Amino acid sequence: MRHFINAQETMVPHLTTALTVPLLELEQRILNAQSTIEHWFRQQWLEHTIPFYTSVDLRNAGFKLAPVDTNLFPGGFNNLNPEFLPLCVQAAQSAIEKICPEARGVLLIPENHTRNLFYLQNVAQIVTILKRAGMKVRVGSLLPEITQPTEIPLPNGGTLTLEPLQRKGNRLALDNFDPCVVLLNNDLSAGVPDILKNLEQAVLPPLAAGWTTRRKSQHFAAYDRVADEFSKLLDIDPWLINPYFATCGEIDFQHHAGEECLAAQVDGILQKMRMKYAEYGVKEAPFVIVKADAGTYGMGIMSVKDASEVRDLNRKQRNKMSVGKEGLQVHDVLVQEGVYTFEHINEAVAEPVVYMVDHFVVGGFYRVHTERHVDENLNAPGMHFVPLAFESSCIMPNPECSPDDTPNRFYAYGVVARLAMLAAALELEEMEA
């Protein structure tokens, strides 16, 4: 048990971080309140249905630690440290048994990225996790060209078999396979296919979690409420864990429509940030991130330090901002407070991505970009991933331990990530109400 602090209770691994500075005040505040925090979380898990799996992009600016994106169809399980596999297996067992106690089988439906072999390694890793958890697992494809079982070789030497989906009444099936759970690893950006509608089987995450209906602004509105309640628990300023945000609808970047709304919202967020920066003595210049209100893959994102920048976009910038995943036009945008990242790996800018299955933290990795700066989006071409490693903690007395060895620096990351996951649960409850 040397890798964990209160592992049986919290399931927050003791991991390395890319920060080597002394414990920051916010981290220390969270660590000191661990018992109170875990008691509060346990109450939340009893009251709310948690997404099957979640990944959260965090930014640690030292003075502030906040989520900047929450994904309910995580696609990077292949980037986790292999040592995390037992955690993933245990958490998956917990999640599936709630829905389907007999666990007859799980039908996994991935994205249609058959050419993205690294993504398919993620799918293969999810299959491995579920099989180790005692499930029968097969992978059904939405692609029309998959008309028979198709084996795809993967870069790591493994293989993944895709099979054609079958609809039998109100159930999804494969040949000789009638699963009790349909697990989506497809974010439904292109819409909900008819074959997935009105199923009697449990669908995880629910269809409402897809980008056809979900909006980032709804998520961060729910996160506002979670952050406020949590901050009262710890007696801290909610801003320390929560980025400001605003929205603009009916944007048309190609035809310059909605520019004044966008510029006004950018200016409003920057003004609020300047006040907070002055209050906390932050010397850096505030910036905001403008991004599509729906969708993933880091598309349609820009970093802005002045409202004039969104009025003076060149053609290349307009083209970049106007189209999201699946070629969908961007008309609704989120204007979000930019959070600096002061974490580096081999002198490259890095940000942690925390992975959860059910309500357990099961690990994470660093998204690293050698050509981006501390005030830019790192989810962009050229990024790479560095698995977070287990750290030998000093829970037991050890003469080689220094005073700063004992605390689990990753614990604060796990707390803020779970706050974002709780916000996603609230968000889905409201969408399905």
C-alpha positions as CSV (number, residue, x, y, z in Angstrom):
1,M,0.0,0.0,0.0
2,R,3.0,2.3,-0.2
3,H,1.6,4.1,-3.3
4,F,-1.5,5.5,-1.6
5,I,-2.7,7.7,1.1
6,N,-5.9,6.3,2.6
7,A,-6.2,4.3,-0.6
8,Q,-9.2,2.2,0.5
9,E,-11.1,5.3,1.4
10,T,-10.2,7.8,-1.3
11,M,-8.8,5.9,-4.2
12,V,-6.6,8.8,-5.0
13,P,-3.2,7.5,-6.2
14,H,0.0,9.0,-4.9
15,L,1.6,10.2,-8.2
16,T,4.4,12.3,-9.4
17,T,3.7,15.9,-10.6
18,A,5.7,18.2,-12.8
19,L,5.7,20.8,-10.0
20,T,8.8,20.8,-7.9
21,V,8.2,24.0,-5.9
22,P,7.2,23.8,-2.2
23,L,3.5,23.0,-1.5
24,L,1.4,25.9,-2.6
25,E,-1.2,27.4,-0.2
26,L,-4.2,26.1,-2.1
27,E,-2.7,22.6,-2.3
28,Q,-1.9,22.7,1.5
29,R,-5.5,23.9,2.3
30,I,-6.9,21.0,0.4
31,L,-4.6,18.4,1.9
32,N,-5.3,19.6,5.4
33,A,-9.0,19.2,4.9
34,Q,-8.8,15.7,3.4
35,S,-11.1,14.0,5.9
36,T,-13.7,16.7,5.6
37,I,-13.4,16.6,1.8
38,E,-13.8,12.8,1.5
39,H,-16.8,12.8,3.8
40,W,-18.4,15.5,1.6
41,F,-17.7,13.5,-1.5
42,R,-19.2,10.3,-0.1
43,Q,-22.4,12.2,0.5
44,Q,-22.4,13.4,-3.1
45,W,-21.9,9.9,-4.5
46,L,-24.9,8.7,-2.6
47,E,-27.1,11.5,-4.0
48,H,-26.0,11.6,-7.7
49,T,-25.4,9.2,-10.5
50,I,-21.8,9.6,-11.6
51,P,-20.7,9.2,-15.3
52,F,-19.2,5.8,-16.1
53,Y,-15.9,7.4,-16.9
54,T,-14.5,11.0,-17.1
55,S,-11.3,12.8,-18.0
56,V,-10.6,16.3,-16.8
57,D,-8.0,18.8,-18.2
58,L,-6.6,20.8,-15.4
59,R,-4.3,23.9,-15.3
60,N,-2.2,24.7,-12.3
61,A,-1.1,28.3,-12.2
62,G,0.2,28.1,-8.6
63,F,-2.2,30.7,-7.3
64,K,-5.1,28.8,-9.0
65,L,-5.9,25.2,-9.8
66,A,-9.0,24.8,-12.1
67,P,-10.6,22.5,-14.7
68,V,-10.7,23.8,-18.2
69,D,-12.5,20.9,-20.0
70,T,-14.4,17.8,-18.9
71,N,-14.7,14.9,-21.3
72,L,-17.4,12.2,-20.8
73,F,-16.0,9.9,-23.6
74,P,-12.3,9.8,-22.7
75,G,-10.0,8.6,-25.4
76,G,-6.6,8.3,-23.8
77,F,-6.7,5.2,-21.6
78,N,-3.7,3.9,-23.7
79,N,-1.7,6.9,-22.3
80,L,-2.1,5.8,-18.6
81,N,0.7,4.2,-16.8
82,P,0.3,0.4,-17.0
83,E,0.6,0.4,-13.2
84,F,-2.9,2.0,-13.1
85,L,-4.6,-1.1,-14.6
86,P,-5.6,-2.6,-11.2
87,L,-7.2,0.7,-10.2
88,C,-9.2,0.9,-13.5
89,V,-10.3,-2.8,-13.2
90,Q,-11.6,-2.3,-9.6
91,A,-13.4,0.9,-10.5
92,A,-15.0,-0.6,-13.7
93,Q,-16.3,-3.5,-11.6
94,S,-18.0,-1.1,-9.3
95,A,-19.5,0.9,-12.1
96,I,-20.9,-2.0,-14.1
97,E,-22.3,-3.9,-11.1
98,K,-24.5,-0.9,-10.3
99,I,-26.2,-1.1,-13.8
100,C,-26.0,-4.8,-14.6
101,P,-25.3,-7.0,-11.5
102,E,-25.2,-10.2,-13.6
103,A,-22.7,-8.5,-16.0
104,R,-23.7,-10.7,-19.0
105,G,-21.7,-8.6,-21.4
106,V,-20.6,-5.1,-22.5
107,L,-20.9,-3.8,-26.0
108,L,-18.4,-1.1,-26.6
109,I,-19.1,1.4,-29.4
110,P,-16.1,3.5,-30.4
111,E,-15.6,6.6,-32.6
112,N,-15.4,6.1,-36.4
113,H,-11.6,6.8,-36.3
114,T,-10.4,3.5,-37.9
115,R,-7.4,5.4,-39.3
116,N,-6.4,6.8,-35.9
117,L,-4.6,3.7,-34.6
118,F,-3.5,5.4,-31.3
119,Y,-7.2,6.1,-30.6
120,L,-8.0,2.4,-31.3
121,Q,-5.3,1.5,-28.8
122,N,-7.4,3.4,-26.3
123,V,-10.4,1.3,-27.3
124,A,-8.3,-1.9,-26.9
125,Q,-7.2,-0.8,-23.4
126,I,-10.8,-0.2,-22.4
127,V,-11.6,-3.7,-23.6
128,T,-8.7,-5.1,-21.5
129,I,-9.9,-3.2,-18.4
130,L,-13.5,-4.6,-18.8
131,K,-12.3,-8.1,-19.5
132,R,-10.0,-8.0,-16.4
133,A,-13.1,-6.9,-14.5
134,G,-14.8,-10.1,-15.4
135,M,-17.0,-8.9,-18.3
136,K,-17.6,-10.3,-21.7
137,V,-16.7,-7.5,-24.1
138,R,-17.0,-7.0,-27.8
139,V,-16.7,-3.9,-30.0
140,G,-19.5,-2.9,-32.4
141,S,-18.8,-0.3,-35.1
142,L,-21.2,2.3,-36.5
143,L,-19.2,2.4,-39.7
144,P,-21.3,1.0,-42.7
145,E,-18.3,-0.5,-44.3
146,I,-17.8,-2.9,-41.3
147,T,-20.0,-5.7,-42.5
148,Q,-18.1,-8.6,-40.9
149,P,-15.7,-9.0,-38.1
150,T,-12.6,-6.9,-39.0
151,E,-9.3,-7.3,-37.2
152,I,-7.2,-4.2,-37.1
153,P,-3.4,-4.4,-36.1
154,L,-2.3,-1.8,-33.6
155,P,1.1,0.0,-33.3
156,N,1.8,-1.7,-29.9
157,G,1.6,-5.2,-31.5
158,G,-2.0,-5.9,-30.4
159,T,-5.1,-6.2,-32.4
160,L,-8.7,-4.9,-32.1
161,T,-11.7,-6.6,-33.7
162,L,-14.6,-4.4,-34.9
163,E,-18.0,-6.1,-35.7
164,P,-21.1,-4.8,-37.4
165,L,-23.9,-3.7,-35.0
166,Q,-27.3,-5.3,-35.2
167,R,-30.6,-3.9,-34.0
168,K,-33.0,-6.6,-32.7
169,G,-36.2,-4.8,-31.5
170,N,-35.1,-2.5,-28.8
171,R,-31.8,-4.1,-28.2
172,L,-28.3,-3.9,-29.7
173,A,-26.5,-7.1,-30.4
174,L,-23.7,-8.7,-32.3
175,D,-23.7,-12.3,-33.7
176,N,-24.2,-14.6,-30.7
177,F,-23.9,-11.7,-28.3
178,D,-26.7,-10.1,-26.4
179,P,-25.1,-7.5,-24.0
180,C,-26.7,-6.0,-20.9
181,V,-24.7,-2.7,-21.2
182,V,-23.9,-0.5,-24.2
183,L,-20.8,1.5,-23.4
184,L,-20.2,4.5,-25.7
185,N,-16.7,5.8,-26.4
186,N,-18.2,7.9,-29.2
187,D,-19.1,11.5,-28.3
188,L,-21.9,11.7,-30.9
189,S,-20.7,15.0,-32.4
190,A,-22.3,14.0,-35.7
191,G,-25.6,13.3,-34.1
192,V,-27.3,10.3,-32.5
193,P,-27.7,7.4,-35.0
194,D,-31.2,5.9,-35.1
195,I,-29.7,2.5,-34.2
196,L,-28.9,3.9,-30.7
197,K,-32.3,5.5,-30.0
198,N,-34.9,4.0,-27.6
199,L,-32.8,1.0,-26.4
200,E,-34.0,-1.0,-23.5
201,Q,-30.4,-1.8,-22.5
202,A,-28.5,0.6,-20.3
203,V,-26.5,3.1,-22.4
204,L,-23.4,4.6,-20.7
205,P,-22.8,7.5,-20.8
206,P,-26.4,8.4,-21.6
207,L,-27.1,9.8,-25.1
208,A,-27.7,13.2,-23.6
209,A,-24.0,13.3,-22.7
210,G,-23.0,13.5,-26.4
211,W,-22.1,16.8,-28.1
212,T,-25.3,16.7,-30.1
213,T,-27.0,18.1,-27.0
214,R,-24.3,18.8,-24.4
215,R,-22.8,22.3,-24.0
216,K,-19.6,23.3,-22.2
217,S,-21.4,26.3,-20.8
218,Q,-24.0,24.1,-19.2
219,H,-21.2,22.1,-17.6
220,F,-19.4,25.1,-16.2
221,A,-22.7,26.6,-14.9
222,A,-23.1,23.3,-12.9
223,Y,-19.5,23.6,-11.9
224,D,-20.1,27.1,-10.6
225,R,-22.6,25.6,-8.1
226,V,-20.3,22.7,-7.1
227,A,-17.3,25.1,-6.6
228,D,-19.3,27.5,-4.5
229,E,-20.5,24.7,-2.2
230,F,-17.0,23.2,-1.9
231,S,-15.4,26.6,-1.3
232,K,-17.7,27.2,1.6
233,L,-16.6,23.8,3.0
234,L,-12.9,24.9,2.9
235,D,-13.5,28.6,3.5
236,I,-11.7,29.6,0.3
237,D,-12.5,32.0,-2.6
238,P,-14.3,29.9,-5.3
239,W,-12.3,31.7,-8.0
240,L,-9.2,29.8,-6.9
241,I,-10.7,26.6,-8.3
242,N,-13.1,28.0,-10.9
243,P,-12.5,29.9,-14.2
244,Y,-14.9,32.7,-15.2
245,F,-16.9,32.1,-18.4
246,A,-19.4,33.7,-20.7
247,T,-21.1,32.6,-23.9
248,C,-22.0,34.1,-27.3
249,G,-24.6,32.5,-29.6
250,E,-25.3,33.0,-33.3
251,I,-21.6,33.6,-34.1
252,D,-20.6,33.4,-37.8
253,F,-16.8,33.8,-38.0
254,Q,-16.9,33.7,-41.8
255,H,-19.3,36.6,-42.2
256,H,-18.2,38.7,-39.1
257,A,-21.5,38.1,-37.4
258,G,-21.6,38.3,-33.6
259,E,-18.2,40.0,-33.3
260,E,-19.4,42.7,-31.0
261,C,-21.0,40.2,-28.6
262,L,-17.8,38.2,-28.6
263,A,-15.6,41.3,-28.0
264,A,-17.8,42.5,-25.2
265,Q,-17.7,39.1,-23.4
266,V,-13.9,38.9,-23.8
267,D,-13.6,42.4,-22.4
268,G,-15.9,41.5,-19.5
269,I,-14.0,38.4,-18.5
270,L,-10.6,40.2,-18.7
271,Q,-11.9,43.0,-16.5
272,K,-13.0,40.6,-13.8
273,M,-9.7,38.8,-14.1
274,R,-7.7,42.0,-13.7
275,M,-9.5,42.7,-10.4
276,K,-8.7,39.2,-9.1
277,Y,-5.1,39.4,-10.3
278,A,-4.7,42.7,-8.4
279,E,-6.4,41.2,-5.3
280,Y,-3.9,38.2,-5.3
281,G,-0.9,40.1,-6.5
282,V,-0.6,38.1,-9.7
283,K,1.9,39.9,-12.1
284,E,1.1,38.0,-15.3
285,A,-1.2,39.4,-18.0
286,P,-4.7,37.9,-18.0
287,F,-5.9,36.1,-21.0
288,V,-9.1,34.3,-22.2
289,I,-9.7,31.2,-24.3
290,V,-12.4,31.4,-27.0
291,K,-13.6,28.0,-28.0
292,A,-16.6,26.2,-29.5
293,D,-19.3,25.5,-26.9
294,A,-19.6,21.9,-28.0
295,G,-17.0,19.4,-29.2
296,T,-13.6,18.0,-28.5
297,Y,-10.2,17.4,-30.1
298,G,-9.0,20.9,-29.4
299,M,-10.6,22.3,-32.6
300,G,-11.9,25.9,-32.8
301,I,-9.8,27.3,-29.9
302,M,-7.8,30.6,-29.6
303,S,-6.0,32.5,-26.8
304,V,-6.9,36.2,-26.5
305,K,-5.4,39.0,-24.4
306,D,-7.4,41.9,-25.7
307,A,-11.0,42.2,-27.1
308,S,-9.6,43.8,-30.3
309,E,-8.1,40.5,-31.3
310,V,-11.5,38.9,-31.9
311,R,-12.5,41.8,-34.2
312,D,-9.3,41.6,-36.3
313,L,-9.2,37.9,-37.2
314,N,-7.5,37.1,-40.5
315,R,-9.0,34.6,-42.9
316,K,-6.9,31.7,-41.6
317,Q,-8.0,32.4,-38.1
318,R,-11.7,32.7,-39.2
319,N,-11.5,29.4,-41.0
320,K,-9.9,27.7,-38.0
321,M,-12.6,29.0,-35.6
322,S,-15.6,28.4,-37.8
323,V,-15.4,24.5,-38.0
324,G,-15.4,21.9,-35.2
325,K,-15.2,18.1,-35.1
326,E,-17.1,16.3,-38.0
327,G,-16.9,19.5,-40.0
328,L,-19.8,21.1,-38.0
329,Q,-20.1,24.9,-38.2
330,V,-19.4,26.7,-34.9
331,H,-22.1,29.2,-34.0
332,D,-22.0,29.1,-30.2
333,V,-18.8,29.9,-28.4
334,L,-17.5,29.7,-24.8
335,V,-15.4,32.6,-23.6
336,Q,-13.4,31.1,-20.7
337,E,-10.9,32.6,-18.3
338,G,-7.5,31.4,-19.3
339,V,-5.5,29.6,-16.6
340,Y,-1.8,29.6,-16.8
341,T,0.1,26.4,-16.5
342,F,3.4,26.5,-14.7
343,E,4.2,22.8,-15.0
344,H,7.0,21.7,-17.3
345,I,8.4,18.4,-18.5
346,N,11.9,18.6,-20.0
347,E,11.4,22.3,-20.4
348,A,8.2,21.8,-22.4
349,V,4.8,23.2,-21.2
350,A,2.6,20.6,-19.6
351,E,-0.9,20.2,-18.2
352,P,-2.3,17.3,-16.2
353,V,-5.3,15.2,-17.4
354,V,-6.9,13.2,-14.7
355,Y,-8.9,10.0,-15.4
356,M,-11.7,8.6,-13.4
357,V,-13.9,5.5,-13.6
358,D,-17.1,5.7,-11.6
359,H,-16.2,8.0,-8.7
360,F,-12.6,6.7,-8.4
361,V,-9.5,8.5,-9.6
362,V,-7.6,5.9,-11.6
363,G,-4.6,7.9,-12.8
364,G,-3.7,10.4,-15.5
365,F,-1.0,11.8,-17.8
366,Y,0.6,15.0,-18.8
367,R,-0.4,16.6,-22.1
368,V,2.9,18.2,-23.3
369,H,3.6,20.6,-26.1
370,T,7.1,21.7,-27.1
371,E,5.9,24.6,-29.3
372,R,3.2,26.1,-27.0
373,H,3.5,28.7,-24.2
374,V,2.1,28.7,-20.7
375,D,-0.9,30.8,-21.8
376,E,-1.9,28.6,-24.8
377,N,-4.1,25.6,-25.4
378,L,-2.0,22.5,-25.5
379,N,-4.6,20.2,-27.1
380,A,-3.2,20.8,-30.5
381,P,-1.2,19.0,-33.2
382,G,2.3,18.4,-32.0
383,M,1.3,17.4,-28.5
384,H,2.5,14.3,-26.8
385,F,1.6,12.5,-23.6
386,V,3.8,11.5,-20.6
387,P,2.2,9.0,-18.2
388,L,2.0,10.1,-14.6
389,A,4.0,7.7,-12.5
390,F,3.6,6.3,-9.0
391,E,5.6,8.2,-6.5
392,S,7.2,6.4,-3.5
393,S,5.5,8.2,-0.7
394,C,6.8,8.6,2.9
395,I,3.8,7.4,4.8
396,M,6.0,5.2,7.0
397,P,8.9,6.7,8.9
398,N,11.9,7.0,6.6
399,P,15.2,8.8,7.4
400,E,15.6,9.7,3.7
401,C,12.3,11.6,3.6
402,S,12.4,15.3,3.4
403,P,9.6,17.5,5.0
404,D,7.9,17.9,1.6
405,D,7.9,14.2,0.7
406,T,4.9,13.1,2.7
407,P,2.0,15.1,1.1
408,N,0.4,13.6,-1.9
409,R,0.7,16.5,-4.4
410,F,-1.6,14.8,-6.8
411,Y,-4.4,14.7,-4.2
412,A,-5.5,18.3,-5.0
413,Y,-5.7,17.4,-8.7
414,G,-7.9,14.5,-7.8
415,V,-10.1,16.7,-5.7
416,V,-10.7,19.3,-8.4
417,A,-11.1,16.7,-11.1
418,R,-13.8,15.0,-9.0
419,L,-15.5,18.4,-8.5
420,A,-15.7,18.6,-12.3
421,M,-17.0,15.0,-12.5
422,L,-19.7,15.9,-9.9
423,A,-20.7,18.9,-12.0
424,A,-21.0,16.6,-15.0
425,A,-23.4,14.4,-13.0
426,L,-25.5,17.5,-12.1
427,E,-25.4,18.6,-15.7
428,L,-26.7,15.3,-17.0
429,E,-29.5,15.1,-14.3
430,E,-30.8,18.5,-15.5
431,M,-30.6,17.4,-19.2
432,E,-32.5,14.3,-18.5
433,A,-35.1,15.8,-16.2
